Amino acid sequence: MADDGENGAISEAEAALYDRQIRLWGLDAQRRLRASSVLIAGLKGLGAEVAKNIVLSGVKAVTLLDHQQVTDEDFSSQFLVARADLGRNRAEASLDRTQNLNPNVKVTADTEDVKDKPDEFFTKFSVVCLTCCSQQTLRRVGHVCHDNGVKFYAGNVHGYCGYMFADLGEHDYVEEKPKVIKTDKQKEEGTEDGPAAKKAKVDTTETVMVKKTVSYCPWQESQSVDWTSDSSSKALKKTPQMYFIMKVLLRFREDHDRDPAVSSREEDKGTLLRLRDDVLTEMKLKTDLVGDEFASHCFAALSPVCAVVGGVLAQEIVKAVSGKDAPLNNFFFFNGIDDSGMVDCIRTS
């Protein structure tokens, strides 16, 4: 695992540049960010949003990984490339604008395919964030990161549908809480039970830092839930529909080595409906769990959806690296049709 280096040096110029952030989460948290290296694979709309936010936060280094070329569809949400970059490699085309956001961060471009990278490649980073990847790649890289203590994130945006996933393994963090002040009588008795008038007071002007630990499951476990079990079937009604739409879209990419495209919209809509039936049947669920209308809303990476999901994803990376505040565990889903977002923990146990 890459060294998270809690003692990343910050110069006076950087302290001035990151002044507002340091006031928000503290100098130690900014030092941890300054010592971290982040891999962002997939530089479509979502990857561009994450790259922008992470570079501005002040990490040590960011690697942009993408083997594909800039297309006309990218111009709807990929603001790190210019019109003149049409046909260029997406990572290389994104390099200059990303670097210009923050000269203090070392930004590099890698034009290889993420699925061809050896396992050892991913262990060099503090954080690995995959977008636009297949189920097979997510399983492999997620497993490598989980076993090597590398913080792993995945996500994608398909039209109005977006999601992100986090696996931080065993993650320690600190949370700021209002200070609880005990009365003299409570100190003597060693208890805070009793009538409301005798309970400890909360001083909102003073805070204390509370250390906590949270456990995450690997990507594969989040995809292997038995929805016929008693516990899972009871949770089914509360599970976001977007989770099942995500699985359909991952199957589409697995079968076609691409996402649904605007250029083949009608054909892909029919394919999505067929895959919806196949995926839900394999999971022993009713096919009407996901309505037919979803197939019309899964095309192109829409800029507003990328901004929301990318903002949440980058924020979670910053929280995880800095060790400040409770990170979400483990999914965030966004539905652009009704502008709703939901956090849910989906795992086999």
N, C-alpha and C positions, 0 to 999 in steps of 0.2 A: 504494500500500500504506500502511496505517496505520503511524504511527511506533511502533516497538517500544520506543523510549526507554529505553535501558539505565540512565538516571539518574533513574528515578522516585523522587520524594522520599518518604521514610518518616518519619513523626513518631515521637516517643518512645512515644506511646500505641500506635501500630501495631507498633513494635518489640517492645513488651511482649506485644501480642496474638499476634504471629507468632513469638514467641521460639523455640518448638520447631522450627518450620519453618526459621528462620534457622540454627539450630544444625545442622540436617540438610543443607541445600543452600547455605547461605551468604548473606550480605547482598546481594551483587551479583545473585544469582539472584532474590531476593525483590524487588529493585528492578525487574528486568525484568518480573516478574509484575505489580508495582504500576503499571507503565506500559502494560499491555496491555488491549485491548478484545476481547471475545469475543461472537460471535453464536451463539446456540443456536436452531435451527429445529426445531420439533416438540416439543411439551410433553406427550407421553405418559409412560409410566413411565421409559423410558431417558433422555429429555430432562430429566426431573425429577432423576434421579440425577446427571447431568452438571452441571446447573445448581447443585445443592446443593454438590457437591465443588469446582467452580470458584469459586463465591462464597466459600466458606470458605478457599480458598487465598490470597485477597487480591489479585485482579486489580483493574484500575482500573474497568472497566465491563463489564456483561453485558446484552445485549439478548435478550429472550425473544420469539421470533417464531412465531406460530401463528394460523391463521385459523379453526380449527374450535372447536366448543363441547364443554364437558365432558359426558361420557356416563357411564352407569352402569358401563361396562366400565373406565373410568379409575380407579375406586375400588379396583381390585385392586392397583395399583402406583403411582399418581400421588399422592404424599403432600403435594404443595404446594397441592392444592385441597381444599375442604371439601364435605361433603354438600350444604350450602346453595348451592354454586356450580353445581349441575346446570343445564345449559343456557346458562351464561355462556361467554364466550370463554375459551379455555384459557390463553392468555398473560396476560390481565388477571387471571384468577382465581388464577394462580400468583404474581403480582407481590408481594403483601404478605408471604407466608411466605418467599419467596426473599430479599426485602430484609431481613427480620428476622434472617436468618442472619448477616448481616454489614453493619452500617450504613455501614462504610467503603467499600463497593463501590456504585457507581451502577448500579441495576438499572432497566431500562425495559421496557415491553411494547409489542409491535407486532402489530396484529391483521390485517395484510395477508397474502395468500398468497405464499409464498416464490417460486413460479413466476412471479408477476407483477412481481417486483422487477427493476429494470434491472441490468445488469452492474456499473455504477458503485457500486451500493449495497454490494456485497460487498467492494470494495477499501478501504472505510473501516475495516475490522476487522483486527486482528492475527491472529485465528483465526476460521474459519468452521466450525461443526459442524452437519451436517444429519442429522436423523433423520426417519423417516416420509416419505421423499421418493421420487419416481418415478425411474426410470432416466434419463429425459430431463432432469430437473432436476439430478440428480447429474452427468451429463455436462457440462451447460452451466456450472454453478457451479464444478465441479471444474476445468474448462478456464480459467475466469476467474481463479480463485485461483492456479492453477499459473503462468499467464502474468504475474501481478502480484505474485508473491512473498508471497501470503497463505497461511498454514498451513491446510490443508484436511483435515477429518475427516468421515466419514460412518459411520452405523451404524443398526441396528434390532434389535428383539427381537420374535420371533414365537413365543409359547408357550415351549417348551424350547429354541428355537434363537435364537442371538444372534451378532452379528458387529460388527466395527468396521474401518474402513479409514483409512489415513493417507497424505497426500501433503504432504511438507514441502519439495519441490523440492530444491535443493542446501542441505543443512542442516549447519551447523557446531555442534559441541558439545565440551564438555570432560568427560573421564572421570578419576576418581581411581584411581591405580594404586599398588601398593606400590613403594617405592623400591628400585632395584637398585644394590648396592654392589659395585664392582669391586676386586679385589686389586691391589696394586702391580705385580705381574707382568703382570696383564691390561692395566693402563693402559699399560705399556711396549710390550706386544705389539700392543695395539689390537684384541684379539679375545677372545671369550668361549668359543671352541671348546676342546675338550679333554676330559680325564677329568672325571667328575662332581665330584670333589673340588676341581678347579681352576676350576669355573664360578662365575660371579658369585653372590653371596648376595643373598637378598631380605629386606629389613628391613621386617617387618610393622608396626613402630611408626612408620615415616615413610612419607608418601605424596607423590606428585607429580601434577600436573594435566597430562594429555595431551590435546592438541587433535586432533580428528578431523573428517572430513567424510563424509557419506553422501548418496547420490543416490536420489530417489524418482521413480516414474512417476505420471502423472496417472490419474485414475479410469478413463477410457476405455481406456487401455492394459491395465489389469488385467482388463477385461471382453472383450478382443479376442484372447485367446490361441488359437492354432491347435493344438488338441490332437491333430491328426494328424501334426504334425511329429515328427521323431525325438527331439529334446530334450524336448518337452512330453509325448510319449507315455511316455517313460521316467520322467518326474516324476509321471505321473498316479496311480500307486499310492500315492505319498506325499502327494498333494494331499487336504486334508480334504474329506470328503463334504459338509460344511456349505457349502463354496464353491458347489457345484452346487445345493444347496437354496436358497441365497441368490438365485441367478439365477432359479430357478423362482418364488420369492416376489416378486421384482422384476417378473417378467412378469405375475404375477397383478395386482399394483398397476397396471401399465401398461394392462392390459385392462379392469380394473374400477374404477379410481380409488379403491381402498380396499384394506385388508389382509383376509385371511380372518377372518370374524366368527363369534363363538359363536352368534349368532342364526340363522345359516344354515350351521351346521356340516356337516351331511351333504351339502348341495349343494356347499359349498366344498371338501370332501374330494375329491369326484369331479372337480371342476375342477382341483385341484392335481395329481392323478394324470395327467390329460390333458395339462396343461401340462408336467409332468415329462417325458412322452414327447416332446412337441413340442420342448422346449428341448434335451434331450440328442440327439435326432435331428438337429436343426439343427447341433449341435456335432460331429456324426459320432461320437457315443459310444453305447454300449449303454445301453438304457433301464433295465437292471437295476443300473446303477451306483448308483442311489439306490433303496432299498427302499420298498415301499408304506407301511410303517409311519410314514414321516415325515409323511404327510398328516394323521395323527391328533394330531400334536404341535406344530402351528403356530398355535394359537389363543390370543388375548389376550396382553398383555404381563405375564408372570409376575414378581412382585416379586423373588424371589431371582435370577432370570436378569438382570433389569434392574440389580440391585445389583452383580453380578459384571462385566457388560459396561460398565456406567456407571462403575464404579470404575477399570477398566483404561483406558477412554477418557479420563476426566478426568486420570488419572495421566500419560498420554501427552501430553496438552495441556500440563500443568504442566512436564514434562520438555522439551518442544519450546520453550516460551516462555522458560523459565529458562536453556536452553542447558546444562543439567547432566545428565550421564549419557546413555547410548546409548538412543535411541528405537527402538521396534519398527518393522520395515519388511516388509510394509506392511499385512497383515491379521492380526486376531485373531479366532478363531472359538471359540464356546462351545457345548457340547452339554450341556444340563441333564439329559438322560436318564442319562448316565453321569458327569456332573460333570467333564468333560474340557475343557481349553482348549488351543488350538494356535495358534502364530504361524507364518505362512508368507508368503513373498515371491512373489507371483503377478504376472507381467508378460510382455509379448511378447518381451523381450530380456533 
